[in-house]
Amino acid sequence: MYNERLPYVTFYFLINMKKRSILCLILSVFFAFNSVSMQGVGRRPYGLMTDLMEYTDKTWQNGYVTNVPIWQIDTAIEPLQYALIKSARPSFSWIVAGEKQNTRQIDYRIVVADNYNDAVSEKGTMWDSGWIKSRQSAGVVYQGVTLQPNKVYFWRVKTKTNTEGESEWSDAKAFRTASSLSDYAPSYYPLVKTMEHPVFLNSPFQNVYMADFGKDAFGQLTLTLLTTQENDTVLVHLGECLFNGRVKRKPGGTIRYNCYTLPLMKGKHTYHIKIVKDERNTKSNAILMPSYIGEVMPFRYCEIEGCQTPLKQEDIIRETVNYPFDDNASFFSCSNDTLNKIWDLCKYSVKATSFAGVYIDGDRERTPYAADALINQLSHYGVDKEYSMARRSYLYILNHPTWPTEWILQTILIAWNDYLYTGDNRMLLSTYEQLKPYTLMQLKAKNGLISTTTGLQTLDFLSSIKSKNKIRDIVDWFNAGQGLNEKNGGEADGFVFTDYNAVTNAYFYETLKEMAWIAKAVGKDDEAKSYSQQADDFKNLYNHLFFNEQKGFYQDGISTTHASLHSNIFPLAFGMVPRGKQQSILSYIKTRKMACSVYGAQFLLDAIYHVGDADYGLQMLTKTDDRSWYNMLKIGSTITLEAWDNKYKINQDWNHVWGSAPANIIPQKLMGVEPLTPGYCLAKIKPQLGNLKWADAIIPTVKGNINIHVENEAQFYLIRLFIPINMDAELYLPLPSFKYKVSDNGKEINTRIKEESFLYVGRLTSGSHQVIISMKKA
């Protein structure tokens, strides 16, 4: 299959030459356009997914991919792991092939068979959809004969497009059903292992070897050692950080370290280090490692003490564990090397922390929390075309909520994101009634606001959200004792807690708004109108009660005049601030700088980019003080931290993915690529580069990759796009300070100013576009 990343990698090397000549620029444009236009060569649908999973035909043995396909598992002697389809009516998704501009699917035909031969012979023994006139290519639900448990099926699809007519049939994709089927249940992959050798190995002291794997990862260790003695023993030290060139024995907090005594047998043998379980992260509320994988710990460094014979890199193997992850699904590079390093840090963090198969809070507890899951979900979508882990995490959180009020409300945001990015509404349909109480409508007082402290948390209410105990507001993690300005409330910027909390009520508005969209998605039109009206009314009430007209900012509560960063970023991020007051709020936000935790930084950046301050957004992303992503790299971590620095949280861990906001902010805000309609039928592309000179990105979507290159010069602005077949995009560009003209693929076009300081270029169709803003001659 054609590698759609190749032209952009080629272009990346060209534009990073120290002296970019005009010739290089012209050649790079030519190759990028002509290569990208070949995406999908062969004219057959590809990238087939069953229940949003691409690898349903693969099998694994204890984490390693095998050569046994899913339809031959009954012949295997050893136990194998594989993805099981648990839904009686799975969904099918594919990427539409095409080579011409403005290509969209107009019809599709799916066949499903219970054997391979019938599938490749175009015989839909289970289902032949016939030609369906539809543009839908994601989340098409099976409508055939009832599927049986524990059985393998095969499906294929072909399409018709408006420019190229009927395609060839896709390859046949296999999937296996689970032992029991329901109307809808999320399917997911087994965990996978990768063998890695150290990238560096040295012997700093006699009989001591230090191995550095380059990056921290959750895994296990295998050693091949030689000894000529009968009763030789070595000590194996595993850890996440160093001290004086050796693995740090007491790293503090929950930064990991362990020492294992390894008795050796005479001769050369291979040893597998058995990782001991941690008491805290294996409790009843933790996600446990499956038996086919075994226990893991996060470590980057391995120190072998007492080794009497020479060691080579190939003698040391780390078996890294994670959820299936495509390292090549996304790409980002720009003119700011600090931002490039931060992108790599955050992208890798998504992969490294996926080791449990469910979004968790890090290694200390290994417990799913909505706050971690929301950021993890968005970051995962930003770096890989993977949706099953988010679905599994959502259903877990829905049935195992935690105590913070805002995190209960965030469950609704996670549910909407799933549908927005996938276009598959079955999870919403199956959980809609259960999800409704998570709006916390039962906590609404007579004044129209919600409160957790005014006696409304009845047993019926707590039962409706499956909570064993009363919930309470959190604002940010954490509120007191440590963090910035300890005397003023830790990472919550001195937020003053009252009965009616500005942050909690901002979330309440957002859930009303998104529940309106969810209700519409599941066919509850009357309820959608009700939620929408309630959201509009509540926004007016909120602005009346919380906005301080005299001071020009939002107060923490209706009974205090104290304001914080948090009481202002959330209404701004959620679109609650009237347009005429947005700059006043932004000015106040800038005075507070990064007075929030790494978790709160997600919403700070959302707020900044919502009002289009690209320069300040870039400044916050690339700052290098001790409250920055750069600081995480500076102190030696390769996975995002739980807090900005060790001094801000004495028990923090070094593997907390809720610090990965740049993994979603960069593609979705800085590069500006977001879905406007479910399943990315319509995308919004609104780059906000600030003072970056150029940026390249590959952004995965359920419809295929969006490729984007931007050049940001004083005299012109260039954006080169590849929009996947079967997708349209609304394009917004920064409003230039000079008299300008705009062209698309060499043809001058009309634009208009929209969303304040942005040019609305219009709705672009699929294919390659080169849009240039250049100076207009007098």
C-alpha positions, 0 to 999 in steps of 0.5 A: 500500500502507498505510504501517504507519510512519505511526501511529508517526510521528504518535505520535512528534510527539504525544509529543514536544510540550513539554506532552503533555496527556491529550487528546493521549495519548488521541488518539495511542493511538486513532490508533495502534491503529486505523491499525496494525490496518489493516496489510495492507489489501487482504487479499493477501500482500505483501513477496514475496521470492525467495531473501530478496530483494525487488527481483528484478524491478528492473534498474540501469544503472551503479548507477541504477535503470532503467525496464526490468523484468527480463523486458525486459532482452533489448530493452535496448541498454546493459548492465544489472545485476540480481539473478540467482537462482543456486539451482536451488530458490529459496525464497519468502517473503511477509508475510501480510495480515490485520486481526484479532487472533490472525490466523495463516496456516493454508494457502498456495498458490504458483504459478510460471510461465514467463510473466506471463500464466499467472502472473496466470491462476493457471496454475502451468506450472512449479509449482502447490503446491496448498493446503499446510497450513502456517504457514510464510511464509518460506523455502518452497523451490521444488518444481516442474519444473527451472528453466532458466538465463537465464530469467525466471519469475513467482510468486504466492502466496495464503493462508488464515488462521484469522480471514479465510479465503482471501486474494486472490492477491498481485501477481506477482513476477518473477525471473531465473535465472543462467547456471548453477544449483546446489543452493544459491548465495547471490543478491545485488543489484548496487550502487546509486548516489544523486545528492546535492547538498551540504547546505551550500555557502559561499565562506570565501576568495576563489576557494574554495568549501566543500561539505558533504554532511552525512554521510561516504559512499563515492562519486564526484564530478561538477562543473559548472563555468564558465570564460571562460579557455582554460587554467583549472585548479582543485584539488578536495580531497575528505576526511572531516574539516576543519581551520580551515574547510578540508578537512584535508590531512593527517588522519592514520591512514587517514582519507581525503583526496585532491587532484585537479587538474582542467583546465577547458575554456572554457565551461560543462561537466560533469566527472567526477572519476576516483577513484584507487585506493588501493594497500592496499585494492585488493590481492588479498585486498581486495574490488574495486569492480565495473567498472560502478561504478568506484573510490570513496572516502569523503568528506564535504567537497569544497573547490574551489580556484581557482574563478573563477565563482560555484557553486551547490549543484546544480553539485556532485553526489556519487554515493553508492554502497551496497547497496540499503537501505531508510531507512524500514525501521526507526525509533527515538526515545526521551526521551534525545536523545544515544541518538537521535543514536547510533542515527542514527550507527550505522544510517547506518553500516550503509548507508554501509559497504555500498558493497562488497556484502560486509561488510568491515573499512572502507576501509583494507583492504576485506577481510572479517573475521568479527569485522566481519561478525558485528556488521555482520550483527546491525546490518543485521538491526536496521535493514533487512529485508535478508539477502542481503548477510550470506549472501554475506559468510558464504560468503566468510568461510567460504572465506577465513578470517583468522588470529584464533582467535575470528574462526574460531569466530565463523563459526558464530555468523554461520551460526546468525544467518542461519537464526534471522532468516530461517527459511531453512536452505538455506545451513546445509544446503549448508555444514554439513560444511564448517562443522564444523571451525570449532568447532576441535574438533581443538585440544582438549587432554587437559584438555578445553580448546582451545589454539592454542599446544600443538602441535595445529595440524597441516597437516590442521587448517589445511586443514580451515578453509582457513587458509594459516597458523597461527591465534592468539588475539586477545581484542580489537583490539588487544592492545598498543602503543596503546589504553587502558592501553598498558603493560597490553595496549592495548584488551584490558584487560591480558589475560594470554595463556596456553596456555588462553585464557578468551575463546577457550574461552568462544567454543568453548562458544558454538560447541558450543551453536550447532552443536547448533542448526544440526545439528538445523536440517539434520536431524542429530539424533544430532549435535545431541544430541552437540554439546549434551551436549558443550556442557553438559559443557564449561560445567561444566569451564570454570566449574571451571577458570576461575572464581576462587571466592575473588575472584568473577571469571573469570581470563584463563587457568588458569595465571594469576590475572589477570582482565580485562574480557574474561575476564568479559564473554564467559562472561556474554554466552554464558550460561555463568555460574551464576545465583548468580554473575552479580551478582558477575561484573557487579560486577567488569565495572563496575569495568573500565568501557569497557576494551575496543575498539569491537568488544569493546563489542558483547559488553560490552553483550550481557553487561550486558543478559543479566543485566538491568542496564538502567540500566548498559546505558543508561549505557554507550550514552550516556556522553560521554567519549572512549570513547563513541559520542558522542565519535565524533560530537563529533570530527566523524565521521558513520560509526562509527570503528575505535577510540574516538578517534584517540589510541587507534589511530594508523592508524584509519579513520573508516568501520568498521562494527564500531563499530555495536553500538547498531544491534543493541543498541537494537532487540534488547536495549534494546527487547528484540525478538529471534527465539526460533525461526527465521524469527521465528515466535516473538519475544521482547519484553523491553524494558530501558529503564533510566531512559528515560521513553519509547521508540518503535521499528519493528523489521523482521523477515522476517514484517513490522514489529514496532511498539513504544512504551513509556512508563516512569513511576513509577506505571505502565508501558505498552507498546503493540505491533503483532505482525505477522500470523503471529507470536507473541511472549513478552512480559517486562516489568520487575518494578515496585516497587509492588503492581501489576495487569497488563492487556492491551487493558483486560482484567486478566491473570495474570503470573508472575515469570520470569528474575529481575526480570521479569514474564512476561506470557505468549505474545501473538498477532498484532495490536495489544496495549496492556499496562499495569502499574498500581498496584493499589488497596488 
